[in-house]
Amino acid sequence: MALKTDTLLVHIVDDDESVRKGLSRLMRSAGIESRAYESPQRFLAEVRNEGHACILADITMPHISGLELAAQLKAKGITLPIIAISARDDDETRQLARDLGVRFFLRKPVDDQALIDAISWVMQQDPQE
């Protein structure tokens, strides 16, 4: 199944501006719409379950980590698939991410093609598709 980039939206949640800009450029070059958020709090204030969308979230952020974000989304009934990215890559973090429903986990620095492939994979698995 091909990635439906014409209707796909990727929410980018990362406290690092240069990472947000780089990921937004990558999404644009792949023909994918994106919205970038500098904090989990801002994202949580705006997010809703919507059609063909997924979340790309950093694990290590101040105040609310990517794992806490996943837990809050789950508690709110937001079922968008989550791809986690992190410089912190250990068994405990990966297991917590899996327990919270994170669909894919990538280590920083993220390979561009691996990220696009991960987005394609989670969107093919998404029951909202």
N, C-alpha and C positions, 0 to 999 in steps of 0.2 A: 504494500500500500504506500502510495506517495504521500509526502508531507503536504498538507493543505495550507500552504503559506499565505494564501489570499485571505483567509479568515482567521488565522492563528494569531493569538496575542500572548506574548511572554511578559510577565510581570517580573522585573529585576529589582531585588531588594538587597542592597549592599551599602554599607556606610562609607565606603571608599569611592570618592567621586571619579577618580581615574578608572576604576574597575567598571562603574556604572556606564561611563562614556564608552569604554572599549567594548563592553558587552552590547550596548545599544548599537554601536557601529557594526558589530558582527551580525546582529539580528537584521539590520537594514540591508547589509550586503547579501544576506541569505533570503531576502524578500519577506521577512517576518516582522510584523508590527510589535513594538515593545513599549512598555511604560516603565520608567525607572523611579525608584523610591529611595530616599536617603536614610530612611529609618523604618523599622518594623511597625512602629506606632503609626506613622503616616499611612503605610500600606493597610494596616488593620482598619483604619478609619474609612478607607475608600473601597476595600475589596468586597466583592460579592460573587456568588456563583454565577458564572457566565459561560456561554457556549464554549467554543474551541480555544481554551486558554490554559496556561500552566504558570507555575511560579519557579523562578530561579533565585534561590536565597543563599546568602552567605551564612555560615554557621557561627562565626565569631564576630559579633557586633555588640556594642555597648548597650546596656540597659535590658534589651531583650535579644537573646541569642536566636539564631536560626532554628534551633531545636525548640525553644520556648515559643517562637512564632508558629511552628508546626503544631504544637500542642494547643495554642490559642485558636488556630484555624479549625482544628478538629473539634474543639469545644463549641465553636460558633456554627458548626455544620458546614463549613466551607470545604468542598471536596475537590478543589482543583489539584491536579497532580503537582508534586513538589520535586524539584531537582536541587540538591544541596551541593554547594561548593565550599571548600574549606582548605586552609593551609594546615589545619589540624586533622590528621588522618590516623586514627587509632581504632582498635577493635571496639572499645567502649562507645566512642562517638558514633561509629557506623551502626552499632547495635541499637543505640538510642534513636538514631535517625530511622532505622527500619521499624522500630516499635511505634514510632509516631506516624508511620505511613509514608515517609520519604521514599519516592520511587527510584531515585538514582542518586548516587553520591560521586562527585568528582573532586579530585585534589587540585588545588591551585599550584602553579599556574595551569589553567585549563586549556587543553588542546582544542582549537576552534572546531575542527571536524568532529571530535569526540562529543563536544557539547551539542552541535547540530544533530548528530546521530542520537544522542540521549533525548533531546526534545522530540525528535521523530518517534522514538520508541515509546516514550511516556504518552504521547498523544494517540498512538495506535492502541495502547492499553487502556486508555481512559474510557470509562463507561458512559461519560457524558457525550462522547463523540457522535 
